[in-house]
Amino acid sequence: MFALAVLFRRKERYIMNNAIDNYIMAHKDELIESVRESVRFPSVEAAPAGEGAPFGAAVRDALEHALKLGESFGFKTTNLDGYAGCIDFGEGDEMLGVIGHLDVVPEGEGWIHPPYAAEIADGKIFGRGTMDDKGPAIASIYALAAVKAAGIPLRRRVRIILGTNEETGWGCMNHYREVAEIPTLSFSPDADYPVVNSEKGICHITVKCAAKTNVRINGGTRANVVCGKAKVFVPVDIIEVENKLSPILAKDFEVALTAVPGGTDILITGLDAHGSMPEMGKNAMQAAFALLNTLPLEGEDRKVIELLHNTFKYDMHGESLGIDCEDASGRLSMNPGVISWDDEGFEISVDFRCPISLDMGKVRDALMTALKDYAPVITHEKIQDGHYIPADSELVSKLLDVYAQRTGKREEPLAIGGGTYARAFPNAVAFGCEQPGISGPVHMPNEFIGIDELIFNALMIADAIVALAAK
């Protein structure tokens, strides 16, 4: 009951916000149910489903649900052609933005609780998007409702901005910037407390290489998700494969072998995780390369596997590519997330999170040079520059104060590898919603948000709105 203990201490010191705290606690059950309703929409990006649904019907439905929730509190809402939504309150020439997203990464496998059932167990809500980012996004709506109910006068308008394409192409924010007002300052509850004021650059590259081989590998769901499962065919007898399993079994990968005509089917299971934190997962693609590199393959099969293994190994920082580096924003991370390999060659998608001082063109060049013998062609590339807001700015300093007042802990701002909506706007940071030492396995099986943490987030977001927008 950490959040409640802090709440009571804060009530003694900050009487003006008693009404906000009381409102959120009085509407705790409704907040929980609203999050569960949102999680039940399987809002993974899909093909357009007609007008108003550029990222699929489920994403549209999740957006409409959140906007209707905003309307139920008497807020003005706007649907920006299905790309994003706005929930507005207050008056003033300047605007505070609170930016969340309602799309999610694919569910993957290995769930104990069904990914879209929003089951409650052990004081947690389980489901894809509970922490990233539906729980915090819905908590933002209740936080704004609490500020409204408390009657606190505002000097800045407040707009909750709900995106629908954060996990893939950010088309939602591109559209928002084209048709809507840019906030004066903003925060996104989609990272960590106390405040994230520095985000590394992001480089997603998909490269296709021509290679006539007998090997087949298919694995992964997104570049920014650690490859949790890889399906492999090799033209090697099952006994020979079995004799080479010890090294990857020692790394806690699961392996299933099936004898098939002409060779062996191999299923390697690792662990999904967020691509910006590859150390939290187990990359089945890299394990596949390592295993196949020990098998008696011949010709192009041998050459390609040697190349891929020597390029990626079990690296998480681009060591074998020669790009491992670090600055104040953090160390480079690398995640080979998706591979598709057929008789014409292979296509691989890699996620790099780059220190702000690094020229991301060097990352692209290093990958293309490593694969140069197989005529690499870039089929997709997405680059987002790093993002930094000074620690002494109004935005960062006041949010650090809010965190200190609510928790009693004075902390320094953070630098992360994750990419949040903060980098979509010129004066924005990430604020929460993961507390130090408490994680809700983002992009992993059995993602969850603790109910105490959900309430804590609503309280903290309300505090932030008051600190940044109240008179």
N, C-alpha and C positions, 0 to 999 in steps of 0.2 A: 504493500500500500504506500509505496514511496511518494507517488504523486499527491495523494491525499494529505500525507503528513506535511509536505511542502506547502500545500494549499492552505492548511490551517495556520502555519507560521506567517504566510504572506498576508492572510486576512488581518492579522494583528497589526501589521505594519502599513498596509496599503488599503485603508478603509474605502477609498473612492472606488475601488474595483470589486468590492464585496458583491455588488449586483451582478457583475459579469461572472464571477466564480459561482455564485448561487444559481444563476441561469443555466450554466453548463452542467452543473451537477444535477439540477432538476430535470434536464433533458438528456441525461446520460443514456437511458434506454433507447430513446428515439435516435440518438446519434449512432449507437451500435447497430440498430436495425437499418438505418440508412446506408451505412457502410456495407452491411451484408447484402442489401438489395443491389448496390452498385457492383459488388464483386460477382454477383450471379450473371452479369452480362459478360460473355466470353469475348471481350473487346480487343482481340488480336487484329491487327490490320489485315484486311481482305480486299478483294476486288471491289471497285465501286458498286454500290447497290442502288444506283439511281440518284436523282437530284437530292442534295442534302445529306448524302452518305458517301463522301469521297473515299473513305477508308473502310467501307463495309457497313452492313446493317447493325451488327452488334455494337460497333463503336458509336454509330449514330444513336442507338438506343441508350447507351450509357450517358452520352451527352444530354439527351433529352431528359433523362431521369434527374440528372444533377440540376438542370435548369428549372425543372418543375419544383424541385426541392427549394431552390432559391425563391421562386415565385411564392411558395407556401409561407415564406417569412415576410412577404410584402416587398421584396426587392424587384427592381427592374432587371429584366433579363434580355439578352440578345443572342440569337443563334447566327453566327457568321458563316452561313452557307454550309454548315456541317463540319467546317474545319476547326472551329473553336467556338467557345461560348463565353459570355460576359455576365456577371452578376454585380450590379452597381448599387451603391448606397452613399448618401451624403452629398455635400456641396463643397465648392471651392474651386479655385482656378487650377490647383495642382492635384495630381492623382497618385495614390499609393496602389500599386499592383500586387496581388497575391496570386502566384502562378503555379497551377498544378496540372496534372494530366490524367486522363481517364483510359488511355490505351495501355495495353500490357504486352509483354513478350509471350510467345507460345508457352503452353503449360509444361511441356517436356514430360518426363516419366519419373517414377519413383515416389509418387504421392501416397501418403497414408490417408490423409483427408482429401476428398475429391477437390480438384483445383477451383471449381466454380460453385461449390456447395455452400461456401461461407460457414462452415461448421465451427461451433464454439467448443473448445476443450481446454482444460487447464488454464482458464483465464485468458485465452487467446482466441482471436478470430483467424482461421486458416483459409487461405485462398490466394490465387494469383491476383496481385494488385493490392492486397491488404496494406502493405507498407509502401509499395512502389506503383502507383502513387494515389490510389483511390482513397485509402484511409485518411491520409493527410489532406487530400483535396476536399473530401466531405467534411472533415473536421474544420476546415477553413470556413465553410458555409455556416456551420454552427457557431464558430467564433465570431463571425460578423453579425450573426443574429443576436448574440449575447451583447455585443457592443451597442447595437440598435436598441435592444430592450433596456439596457442600462441608461439610455438617454444621454450618453456622453457627447458633447458637442465636438464636431470635427472641423479642422481647418483644411483638410485634404479629402477629396472624394476617395472612396475605396472601391476598387474593382477586382473581383476574383476572376481571373482569366483561366479558362479550362481548355487545355489543348487535347488533341486526339491523335497525334502522330509523333509523339516524343521518342518512342522507342525505335523508330526507323528513319524517316526522312525529314522531320521537322517542317513538312509542308504546312502544318497548322500554324506555326509561328510566322512563316513566310507570308501566308495569307493574312494573318492578323496585322502584320506590319504594313501591308498594302492598303487595308481598308479601315483600320481602327486607330485610336489614339495611343501614342506611346506613353506609358506612365512616367511620372517625374522620378520616382524611385520604386523599386520592387524587391520582393523576396519570394523565393520558391521553396516550399516545404518538401524538398525532394532529395535531401542528402543527410547531413549530420549536424548535431549541435556541437559547439555553441553557435558558430557562424562559419560558413565557407566563403572566403573572399578571394580564393585563387583556385582556378580550375585549369588543368592541363589541356593542351590542344588535343583534338581527336582526329585521327586519320583512319578511315575505313577504306580498304582497297580490295577489290575483287579482280583477280588475274586469271586469265584462261591461257593454258599452254597446250600445244599440240604434241601428242605422244601416242604412238601405236603400241599399246601394251595389252597384256592379258590380265593384269591386276585391276580390281575394282574396289573403290572405297567410297562410301557415302556416309556422311555424318554431320551433325550440328543443325541448329535451327536459325541462328542469327549470328552476325559477326560479333556482336557485343554480348554474346552468351558463350561461356565455356562449353566446348563440345562434350556433352555428357554421354554420347553413344555413337559408335562407329560400326558400320556393317562392311565387312571386307570379304572379297574372294581372292584367293591366291592359287595358282596352279602348282600346288605343293601337297603331297600326301599328308593326311591328318596326323599320322604318327610323328612325322618330322616337325610339324607345327607344335604338337603337344610337348615335344622335347625342348622347345625353346620358350616356354611360357613363364618359367620361374622369375625372370627379372621384372616382368610387368605385374605378376601376381604379388610380388614383394612390395610393389607400390600401391597395393590395395585396389587394383582394377579387377573387375569380374570379367571372365572370358568364357564363352560358350563356343564349342567347335562342332561342326556338322560335316561329315564326309559327303561330297557331291561329285558328280561326274567331272573328271578333269582336275579335281583339286579339293579345296576345303573352304567352307564358309566360316567366317569368324565374326562373332559378335562381342565387341569390347564395350563394357559399361563403366563409365567413370562417374563424374558428378558435375551437374550444371552449376554455374555461378555467374555473377556479373563479370562481363569481360574486362572491366577496369580493375578487377581484383582477381586475377587468374589464380593466385595462390589459395583462394577459397574453394576452388574446384579441382577436378581431376580431368585433364583433357584427353579424351579417348582417341582423338585424331593423332596427337603426338605419340600416344602409346602404340597406336597402329603402325606408325612410321618406324618406331623403335623395334617393334616385334618383327615386322617384315624385313628390316635391315639385317636381321640375324638368320633369315631363311635362305635356302639355296636357290635364289632366283637367278635368271639368266637374261642376257641381252638388254633390251630397253626396260624390262621390268626391274632389273638390278640397277641400271643407271638412274632411273627416275626415283626409286625408293632411296637410294643413297643420297641423291640430291635433296629430297624433301627432309629426310632425317637430319642431314648435315645442316640444313637451313634452319630447322625449327627445334630439333632435339626435344628436351623438356624445358626449353627456355621460356621465361616469363618476361624478359627485359630486352629481347633482341640481341642477346650476347653473341650468338653465332653470325648474325647479320652485321655485327660491328657497330651497332647504333646504341648500345647501352650507355645512358648518360643520366645526369641528375642535376637539378638546380633547386632553388628555394621552393619551387612549386611541386617538387617531387621527382621520383625516378621514372624513366620510361617503362611502360608496361606493354606487353604484346600478347595477343590472344588469337591464334588461328581458329576461327569459329565454325566455318562451314567448308566442306569439301564435297565435290561431285566429280567422280572419275569414271569415265566410260571408255569405249574402244577408240574414241577420237582424241582423248587427252583428259586433262583434269582442270577444274576450276576451283579456286580456293579464295575464301574471304578472310581477311585478317584485320583485327582491330588493334590499333596502336594508340596509346595515351602518352602524349609527348610533353616534356618540360617546356614551359613557355619560351625559354630562350632558344629552343631547337628549331631550325628551319625544317619544316615537315617535308619539304621537297627531298631532303636527304633520306628520309625514311622510304619514300617511294622509290628513289634511285637505288637504294640498297636492296630492296626486294626485287626490283626488275633486274638488277645485275646478277643476283643470286640465281634467277630463273632464266637467264639469257639464252642458254643452250636450247630452250624449248619455245622460242618465239613468243614470249609472253605478251599478251594484249590485255590492257586494262578495260574491263567491261563495266565497272562501276567504281566511282571514287567520290568520297565525301570527306571534306576537310573543314573542321571548325577550329578557328584560332583559339588560343588560350584566353582566359578571362581573369582580370584582376581589379579589385576595388580597394583603395587604401584603407588600412586599419583605422586611421583617424577621421575617416569620412563620417558624416551624420548617420548614414545607413548602418555601417558596421559598428560604430561605437554605441549607438542606441540599442542595437540588437544584442550586443555583448552585455549591456546594462540589464536588458530584459532577462537574459539568461541568468545573470548573477542574482538578480532580485528574486527570481522564481526558485532558484536552486540553492542559493547561498554560495555558489562557486564562481570565482572570477577566472575565466579561461582566456586563452589566446585564440585568434581566428585560425581556421584550418585551410590547408591546401589539399585538394583531392584529384584523383584521376577521372572520376565520374563527370559526365557532362549534364548539367541541369539547364532548365530554361533561363537561369540567370544570364547566360551568355547570349540570349536572344535580345536583350535590352541593354542600353548603355549604362544604366546605374542600378544594378541588381546584384543580389547575392543569394546564396542558398542558406536557409535557416531551418535546421531540423530536417527530417523528424526522427532520425535515429539517435538515441542517447548513447553516450560513451558506455561501452560494456554491454549494451543491449542491442542485439541484431535480430532482424526479422527475415532471414535468408533471402535477400532480394535476388531475383532471377533464378532461384534454386527451387527444388521440390519442397513442398510444405512451407512455403512463404506464410508468414503470419504477422499480425500486430497484436501486442498485448493490450487487453482492454484498459488497464491502468495507463499504458503508454498512449493509447488513443485519447483518453481524457486529458492527460498531461499535455498532449499536442494541441488540443483545442484551447486549453487554458493559455498555453504559451503563444499561440497564434493570436489570440485575443489581446494578450499583453502587447504583442508587437504592433498590432493595429493601433492600439491606444498610444503607444510610444511614438509612432511615426505619423499618425494622422490626427490625433486629438489636439484641441486648442490648448 
